[in-house]
Amino acid sequence: MTLVYQMCSSGAALIRVLTGKNKAAPSSKSSPRCNTKDRSLNTDISHIIYLCVGSKILAVVQNLALAAGLQYTQANVELTILGDAMNMREITRREFLSATAVGAAGLALGSAGILAPSRAQGANERLRVGVIGAGERMDTLMKEFNRLKDSHNCELVAVNDIWTVNRDKAVKKIADWYGFQPKVYRTYEEMLAAKDIDAVMIGTADFQHAEMLRKAILAGKHCYCEKPTANTLEDANALIAAAEANPNIIVQVGTQRRSEGNFQAAAEFIKSGALGKIARVNVSWNYYGARWIRDHSMVKMQDVDWRQFQMGRTNRPFDSRVFRQWRIYLPYSTGIPCQWMSHMVDAVNLVMGTSFPKSCVAMGDTLIWKDERQNADTFEALFEYPEGFILNYTTGFGNDAPGTEFKIYGTKGTLDCSSWKASGAGGGKDIKLSEEIDIKGEPRPDHMCNWVESVRSGKQPIATVMNGYEHAIAVVMGVRAQDTGRRQMFDPATRTISQA
């Protein structure tokens, strides 16, 4: 088999999978943007997605059947090709497997299919998990996972981090817990290629989540991934396409409010109609201080894989402050929408029984902390939902009143998802609730436990990758509305965002 690509002037790649002897690919110069309508391939390719970022080309080919009598019922092939935009040459199978990300992740071409599906882990099988990104948040996740090592027969066996300081701390902690040295991987792709690792936990910077999670899914690894799942529409759509093509991969997104009984009970209360018609939801999460400013004096360039950190998004010189304070800089994060709004939008989606906003307007700016931050310290967004209510989300770092507040206003009263009480406050005189109601849910397994148990059973966890996609769409809409000053509208059928 030979994989042939021809570079178009835009830097896109036309991927051709040929059988038999090596053949030259026909010229494809009719369109400088690689018009994907021209798909005269020697194979049946039903779904091709092209993503071009400079000279880096990602081509995800799904549902691919070879024309040589071999039936591949499921395939996810990713090619990462770097080079001259006008260069054309043939790539042999050996080169493909060694040079591409999925090749590095152990892609096997054979009559059994491409990318053999992962399976549920039996209760008696030791679940072996690797850590990608060993920072402050991952430290908490590791502790939560470690509490399950005996009751759920699982262990941490590998570490990848681009900063040797965090990496070495995680290695020591795992060694102390389990009595053996975990394997250290230089890159996360190398970890994903390891056949003796069943699952990974991702706790890296916001902008890294989507690509890492997508590649983990394509490599057949179950995954716990921190939020947000993505902070661009392109990343979000590529991720959900990979997840939908591999439904047997268990992904838990780190929006842990879904594992809290009170939020589940609030969802049932709203579903019952006890609050009447709901037109308004208010969420406020505030703080006083220059949030996300961290000491960076100890960071040395030789201890950081700066190229890996940037992941092709930027090509800036090493900057220890950016490395430690990435939440305040673009394009590594969008600040408030990525970090805080993603959590609360997900909680609103759960309690209100919805998924995607229909439209959004937003404003944000740096009004208090003039410390070179590129992401706003004050942000407010209005989301219109197809169910007929408006969510008002606000965060400010100049005053922490009223702290965190989540209230739902209906014609029969108000539900306070901070105090967990529903009352007739503000409701119609003749229809409002006559007495205060306590909202109290049943105890539930914690978020990490739910993930491990889902991996064991093969059942979807409580915070699915689709739930993550839903909050990612809201994040992107909010940021675009803030940046453009124009109303953003999402079409779930085409998975596109347009603006008024």
WOCOR-V355315 format. One record per residue. N is the residue number from 1. RES is the residue in one letter. PSI is psi in radians with two decimals (none if undefined). OMEGA is omega in degrees with one decimal (999 if undefined). NEAR is the number of other ideal C-beta (glycine too) atoms within 10 Angstrom. Layout:
BEGIN
{{N	RES	PSI	OMEGA	NEAR} {N	RES	PSI	OMEGA	NEAR}}
END
This chain:
BEGIN
{{1	M	2.48	176.9	14} {2	T	2.35	174.6	19} {3	L	2.14	-176.0	19} {4	V	2.35	173.6	20} {5	Y	2.60	174.2	22} {6	Q	2.20	-178.7	21} {7	M	2.33	174.1	21} {8	C	2.88	-173.5	23} {9	S	-0.38	179.0	12} {10	S	-0.19	-176.9	14} {11	G	0.04	176.8	20} {12	A	2.89	-178.8	23} {13	A	2.36	174.0	22} {14	L	1.98	-175.3	24} {15	I	2.27	178.0	24} {16	R	2.28	177.6	22} {17	V	2.01	-174.7	19} {18	L	2.66	175.1	20} {19	T	2.80	179.3	14} {20	G	-2.58	-176.2	10} {21	K	2.81	178.2	6} {22	N	2.36	179.2	10} {23	K	2.67	175.4	13} {24	A	2.43	178.0	13} {25	A	2.42	176.7	19} {26	P	2.63	-178.6	12} {27	S	2.53	179.1	9} {28	S	1.21	-177.1	18} {29	K	0.18	-175.7	10} {30	S	-0.45	-178.8	9} {31	S	2.22	179.1	14} {32	P	-0.21	-178.7	11} {33	R	0.29	179.2	12} {34	C	1.19	179.8	22} {35	N	1.96	-174.9	13} {36	T	0.00	174.5	13} {37	K	-0.43	178.3	5} {38	D	1.64	-175.0	12} {39	R	0.92	179.5	13} {40	S	1.24	-176.3	7} {41	L	2.88	176.4	18} {42	N	0.25	-178.1	16} {43	T	2.97	175.3	18} {44	D	1.75	-179.8	12} {45	I	1.96	-173.8	19} {46	S	-0.30	-175.8	11} {47	H	1.99	178.1	12} {48	I	2.27	177.8	16} {49	I	2.20	176.7	16} {50	Y	2.26	174.6	17} {51	L	2.16	-177.7	14} {52	C	2.19	176.0	17} {53	V	1.63	-176.0	11} {54	G	-2.22	179.8	10} {55	S	0.09	178.8	14} {56	K	2.13	-174.5	13} {57	I	2.23	175.7	25} {58	L	2.08	176.9	21} {59	A	2.05	-179.7	21} {60	V	2.00	-177.9	22} {61	V	2.09	-175.8	20} {62	Q	2.69	177.3	18} {63	N	1.06	-172.9	15} {64	L	2.24	178.1	21} {65	A	2.15	179.2	14} {66	L	2.63	-176.2	19} {67	A	0.26	-176.9	13} {68	A	0.41	177.4	11} {69	G	-0.08	178.2	7} {70	L	2.17	-177.3	15} {71	Q	2.05	177.4	8} {72	Y	1.85	-174.3	19} {73	T	-0.36	179.0	10} {74	Q	2.29	-179.6	15} {75	A	2.53	173.2	22} {76	N	1.78	-175.8	23} {77	V	2.18	178.9	23} {78	E	2.27	177.5	21} {79	L	2.25	172.3	20} {80	T	1.93	-172.6	17} {81	I	2.19	177.8	19} {82	L	2.41	176.0	10} {83	G	-3.02	179.6	15} {84	D	2.28	-176.3	10} {85	A	-0.32	179.9	15} {86	M	0.08	-178.1	11} {87	N	2.53	177.1	11} {88	M	2.18	175.6	16} {89	R	2.99	-179.8	13} {90	E	2.50	177.8	16} {91	I	2.15	178.1	17} {92	T	2.91	179.4	13} {93	R	-0.71	-179.7	12} {94	R	-0.76	178.7	9} {95	E	-0.72	-179.1	14} {96	F	-0.82	-176.2	20} {97	L	-0.52	-178.5	18} {98	S	-0.42	-173.3	10} {99	A	-0.42	-174.6	14} {100	T	2.77	-177.8	21} {101	A	-0.74	-179.8	20} {102	V	-0.57	173.8	23} {103	G	-0.74	177.7	22} {104	A	-0.40	179.5	18} {105	A	0.22	172.2	23} {106	G	0.60	178.4	15} {107	L	2.30	-179.9	22} {108	A	2.22	176.8	11} {109	L	2.14	-179.7	19} {110	G	3.07	-174.9	9} {111	S	-0.29	179.4	9} {112	A	-0.21	178.8	9} {113	G	3.03	179.3	15} {114	I	2.32	178.0	19} {115	L	1.27	-178.0	22} {116	A	2.36	-174.1	13} {117	P	2.51	174.5	12} {118	S	2.76	-178.3	19} {119	R	2.91	177.2	10} {120	A	2.54	179.4	15} {121	Q	2.24	176.5	23} {122	G	2.71	-176.7	10} {123	A	-0.50	-177.2	11} {124	N	-0.08	179.3	6} {125	E	2.35	178.0	12} {126	R	2.16	178.5	13} {127	L	2.05	-174.9	23} {128	R	2.14	-170.1	16} {129	V	2.43	176.2	24} {130	G	2.70	-177.9	25} {131	V	2.18	175.5	30} {132	I	1.89	-176.7	28} {133	G	1.73	-171.8	26} {134	A	0.84	-179.8	27} {135	G	-2.73	-174.0	17} {136	E	-0.80	-179.5	9} {137	R	-0.72	179.1	13} {138	M	-0.56	177.6	22} {139	D	-0.73	176.8	15} {140	T	-0.76	-179.8	12} {141	L	-0.68	178.2	21} {142	M	-0.73	178.6	22} {143	K	-0.72	178.2	12} {144	E	-0.71	179.2	17} {145	F	-0.75	-177.0	24} {146	N	-0.54	178.4	18} {147	R	-0.28	-177.7	13} {148	L	-0.02	-168.6	19} {149	K	-0.63	-179.6	16} {150	D	-0.82	-176.6	9} {151	S	-0.50	-176.4	9} {152	H	0.20	172.3	18} {153	N	1.03	-177.0	16} {154	C	2.79	-178.1	23} {155	E	2.67	173.0	19} {156	L	2.23	-171.7	22} {157	V	-0.14	-174.5	22} {158	A	2.69	-178.1	22} {159	V	2.39	168.3	26} {160	N	2.20	171.6	27} {161	D	2.50	-175.8	26} {162	I	-0.12	177.3	25} {163	W	2.07	-174.3	21} {164	T	-0.48	180.0	15} {165	V	-0.91	178.4	15} {166	N	-0.67	179.9	19} {167	R	-0.83	-176.7	20} {168	D	-0.61	176.7	15} {169	K	-0.76	-179.6	16} {170	A	-0.72	178.9	24} {171	V	-0.79	-179.6	20} {172	K	-0.74	-178.5	12} {173	K	-0.78	179.8	19} {174	I	-0.72	178.5	22} {175	A	-0.70	178.5	13} {176	D	-0.65	-177.3	9} {177	W	-0.74	-169.0	16} {178	Y	-0.19	176.9	14} {179	G	0.26	175.6	7} {180	F	2.77	179.6	10} {181	Q	2.13	175.8	12} {182	P	2.67	178.3	20} {183	K	2.39	178.6	16} {184	V	2.23	178.0	16} {185	Y	2.37	-178.8	21} {186	R	-0.68	178.3	12} {187	T	2.74	179.0	15} {188	Y	-0.49	176.9	25} {189	E	-0.65	177.9	21} {190	E	-0.65	177.0	15} {191	M	-0.74	-179.5	24} {192	L	-0.43	179.7	27} {193	A	-0.27	-175.6	19} {194	A	2.18	-177.8	19} {195	K	-0.31	-177.4	7} {196	D	0.24	175.5	9} {197	I	2.20	-176.2	20} {198	D	-0.56	-172.2	21} {199	A	2.85	178.2	24} {200	V	2.73	171.8	26} {201	M	2.26	-176.6	26} {202	I	2.11	179.5	25} {203	G	0.95	-174.6	23} {204	T	-2.87	179.6	26} {205	A	2.69	-174.9	22} {206	D	-0.86	-172.1	24} {207	F	-0.21	-178.3	24} {208	Q	-0.33	-171.8	25} {209	H	-0.88	-170.7	28} {210	A	-0.84	-177.7	27} {211	E	-0.72	179.0	20} {212	M	-0.76	-179.5	23} {213	L	-0.74	178.9	30} {214	R	-0.79	-180.0	27} {215	K	-0.58	176.7	23} {216	A	-0.75	178.7	28} {217	I	-0.81	-179.5	29} {218	L	-0.48	177.9	24} {219	A	-0.01	177.5	27} {220	G	0.37	-179.7	22} {221	K	2.25	169.8	25} {222	H	2.71	-171.1	27} {223	C	2.44	164.7	27} {224	Y	2.10	-176.1	29} {225	C	2.31	177.3	27} {226	E	2.77	176.3	23} {227	K	2.82	-8.7	24} {228	P	2.66	178.7	31} {229	T	-0.47	178.5	32} {230	A	2.71	174.2	29} {231	N	0.24	168.8	25} {232	T	2.67	179.9	18} {233	L	-0.66	-179.5	18} {234	E	-0.80	178.0	14} {235	D	-0.73	-178.6	22} {236	A	-0.77	-178.0	24} {237	N	-0.67	176.8	19} {238	A	-0.69	179.9	20} {239	L	-0.86	-175.1	26} {240	I	-0.53	176.1	22} {241	A	-0.75	178.4	18} {242	A	-0.72	-179.2	23} {243	A	-0.74	-179.2	22} {244	E	-0.51	177.6	13} {245	A	-0.23	-178.6	18} {246	N	1.14	-173.5	21} {247	P	-0.22	179.6	11} {248	N	-0.13	177.1	13} {249	I	2.22	-176.8	22} {250	I	2.06	178.6	27} {251	V	2.16	172.4	29} {252	Q	2.16	177.0	29} {253	V	2.50	-172.8	31} {254	G	0.75	172.2	25} {255	T	1.45	-164.8	26} {256	Q	-0.16	177.2	19} {257	R	-0.43	177.6	19} {258	R	-0.36	179.1	23} {259	S	0.05	179.2	20} {260	E	2.23	-175.2	18} {261	G	-0.63	-178.1	13} {262	N	-0.65	177.6	17} {263	F	-0.68	176.9	21} {264	Q	-0.69	178.3	19} {265	A	-0.66	177.6	17} {266	A	-0.68	178.0	25} {267	A	-0.72	178.5	19} {268	E	-0.66	178.4	13} {269	F	-0.80	179.3	20} {270	I	-0.72	-179.3	21} {271	K	-0.52	-178.5	11} {272	S	-0.30	-178.8	8} {273	G	0.14	-175.2	11} {274	A	-0.39	-178.6	15} {275	L	-0.01	-179.9	22} {276	G	-2.72	178.1	16} {277	K	2.24	-177.3	10} {278	I	2.21	178.8	20} {279	A	-0.18	-172.3	12} {280	R	2.28	175.1	14} {281	V	2.23	178.9	23} {282	N	2.26	175.1	15} {283	V	2.23	179.0	24} {284	S	2.26	179.9	19} {285	W	1.86	-170.9	20} {286	N	2.90	-174.4	18} {287	Y	2.57	172.4	17} {288	Y	2.11	176.7	12} {289	G	2.88	178.6	12} {290	A	1.39	-174.0	15} {291	R	2.49	173.0	18} {292	W	0.27	173.1	21} {293	I	2.04	-177.2	16} {294	R	2.63	178.8	13} {295	D	2.35	179.5	10} {296	H	0.20	-175.8	13} {297	S	-0.42	-176.5	8} {298	M	-0.07	-175.3	9} {299	V	2.14	178.4	17} {300	K	2.44	-174.8	12} {301	M	-0.67	-177.0	11} {302	Q	-0.23	-179.7	6} {303	D	-0.03	-174.6	15} {304	V	2.33	170.6	19} {305	D	1.51	-172.6	14} {306	W	-0.60	178.5	16} {307	R	-0.77	178.5	11} {308	Q	-0.68	-179.6	18} {309	F	-0.77	-174.6	20} {310	Q	-0.44	175.6	20} {311	M	0.60	176.6	15} {312	G	-0.07	-179.4	15} {313	R	-0.61	179.1	16} {314	T	2.96	176.1	13} {315	N	0.89	-176.1	8} {316	R	2.71	177.1	10} {317	P	2.74	-179.8	7} {318	F	2.36	180.0	15} {319	D	1.92	-176.2	15} {320	S	-0.55	179.4	17} {321	R	-0.78	177.5	16} {322	V	-0.69	-178.9	19} {323	F	-0.74	-177.0	21} {324	R	-0.46	-174.9	19} {325	Q	0.64	-174.0	21} {326	W	-0.39	-177.9	21} {327	R	-0.34	-179.1	20} {328	I	0.04	-176.2	24} {329	Y	2.49	170.2	20} {330	L	2.58	0.5	17} {331	P	0.32	-172.9	14} {332	Y	-0.49	177.2	25} {333	S	2.89	171.0	22} {334	T	0.21	176.0	29} {335	G	-2.10	-174.0	27} {336	I	-0.86	-179.9	31} {337	P	-0.79	-179.4	30} {338	C	-0.82	-169.1	26} {339	Q	-0.77	-171.9	20} {340	W	-0.80	-176.9	20} {341	M	-0.59	-180.0	28} {342	S	-0.72	177.6	29} {343	H	-0.86	-171.3	19} {344	M	-0.57	173.5	22} {345	V	-0.71	177.9	29} {346	D	-0.70	178.5	26} {347	A	-0.70	177.0	21} {348	V	-0.77	178.6	25} {349	N	-0.74	179.4	22} {350	L	-0.95	-173.6	21} {351	V	-0.67	-177.1	24} {352	M	-0.11	178.4	19} {353	G	0.68	-177.5	12} {354	T	-3.07	-177.7	19} {355	S	-1.16	-174.5	17} {356	F	2.44	169.7	18} {357	P	2.65	175.5	25} {358	K	-0.66	179.9	17} {359	S	2.90	-177.2	20} {360	C	2.43	165.7	26} {361	V	2.62	-175.8	18} {362	A	2.74	172.5	24} {363	M	2.58	176.9	13} {364	G	2.65	179.7	24} {365	D	2.89	173.6	10} {366	T	1.75	-173.1	17} {367	L	-0.36	-174.7	12} {368	I	-0.96	-169.7	16} {369	W	1.73	-178.7	18} {370	K	1.23	-173.8	9} {371	D	0.60	179.1	12} {372	E	0.07	179.8	12} {373	R	2.45	179.6	20} {374	Q	-0.18	178.7	13} {375	N	2.48	-171.9	23} {376	A	2.57	171.6	25} {377	D	-0.06	176.9	25} {378	T	2.19	-172.3	19} {379	F	2.42	176.6	24} {380	E	2.38	-178.9	18} {381	A	2.54	173.0	28} {382	L	2.13	178.2	18} {383	F	2.26	174.9	28} {384	E	2.24	-178.4	16} {385	Y	2.56	-178.2	19} {386	P	-0.32	177.9	13} {387	E	-0.16	174.5	12} {388	G	0.56	174.5	10} {389	F	2.82	178.2	19} {390	I	2.27	174.9	15} {391	L	2.18	173.8	23} {392	N	1.93	179.5	14} {393	Y	2.32	178.3	26} {394	T	2.48	172.7	18} {395	T	2.39	174.0	25} {396	G	2.49	-179.7	21} {397	F	0.26	179.8	23} {398	G	-0.13	-179.9	13} {399	N	2.25	-173.5	11} {400	D	0.05	176.7	13} {401	A	2.41	-0.5	9} {402	P	0.54	-177.0	10} {403	G	-2.27	176.9	10} {404	T	2.22	-177.6	16} {405	E	2.36	-179.4	16} {406	F	1.82	-177.2	22} {407	K	2.48	179.5	18} {408	I	2.20	-174.2	24} {409	Y	2.08	178.1	18} {410	G	3.02	-178.9	26} {411	T	-0.32	-180.0	14} {412	K	-0.03	179.2	20} {413	G	-2.81	-172.7	23} {414	T	2.39	172.4	20} {415	L	2.12	177.7	26} {416	D	1.91	-178.7	16} {417	C	0.36	169.5	25} {418	S	-0.81	177.1	12} {419	S	-0.23	-179.4	14} {420	W	0.87	176.3	17} {421	K	2.45	173.1	15} {422	A	2.42	-179.0	25} {423	S	3.06	178.2	18} {424	G	0.14	-176.6	19} {425	A	2.13	176.6	15} {426	G	-0.08	-177.3	14} {427	G	2.96	178.8	19} {428	G	2.53	-172.5	12} {429	K	-0.74	-174.2	6} {430	D	-0.13	-175.4	5} {431	I	-0.14	-173.9	13} {432	K	2.75	178.7	18} {433	L	2.37	-175.3	19} {434	S	-0.31	-179.2	11} {435	E	2.81	-180.0	7} {436	E	2.44	-178.4	12} {437	I	2.24	174.5	17} {438	D	2.30	177.0	10} {439	I	1.94	-176.5	21} {440	K	2.10	-178.7	11} {441	G	2.90	177.7	16} {442	E	2.59	175.5	8} {443	P	2.47	-178.4	7} {444	R	2.76	172.7	16} {445	P	2.52	179.0	14} {446	D	3.00	-170.4	14} {447	H	-0.75	-179.5	22} {448	M	-0.74	178.7	25} {449	C	-0.73	178.8	17} {450	N	-0.69	178.5	20} {451	W	-0.87	-178.3	31} {452	V	-0.75	179.1	27} {453	E	-0.58	177.6	16} {454	S	-0.69	175.9	22} {455	V	-0.70	178.8	26} {456	R	-0.77	-172.6	18} {457	S	-0.41	-174.9	13} {458	G	0.05	178.9	13} {459	K	2.65	-179.2	11} {460	Q	2.50	-179.4	15} {461	P	-3.07	-174.1	23} {462	I	-0.40	177.5	21} {463	A	1.50	-172.2	26} {464	T	2.95	176.8	17} {465	V	-0.51	175.2	27} {466	M	-0.69	173.9	15} {467	N	-0.68	177.0	23} {468	G	-0.68	176.9	30} {469	Y	-0.69	-179.3	22} {470	E	-0.79	179.6	24} {471	H	-0.51	177.8	30} {472	A	-0.67	178.3	29} {473	I	-0.76	178.5	26} {474	A	-0.70	178.6	28} {475	V	-0.85	-178.6	27} {476	V	-0.75	178.7	25} {477	M	-0.77	-179.4	28} {478	G	-0.74	-178.8	29} {479	V	-0.74	178.8	27} {480	R	-0.70	178.3	20} {481	A	-0.72	178.1	26} {482	Q	-0.79	-174.1	23} {483	D	-0.58	-175.3	13} {484	T	-0.36	-174.3	12} {485	G	0.28	-177.5	11} {486	R	2.64	-179.7	12} {487	R	2.34	-179.5	17} {488	Q	2.43	-177.9	27} {489	M	2.35	-178.1	17} {490	F	2.36	175.3	21} {491	D	1.85	-177.5	11} {492	P	-0.38	-179.6	12} {493	A	-0.72	-178.9	5} {494	T	-0.15	-177.9	8} {495	R	0.84	179.2	15} {496	T	2.70	176.0	11} {497	I	2.22	176.4	18} {498	S	2.95	-179.9	12} {499	Q	2.59	-178.8	14} {500	A	none	999	10}}
END
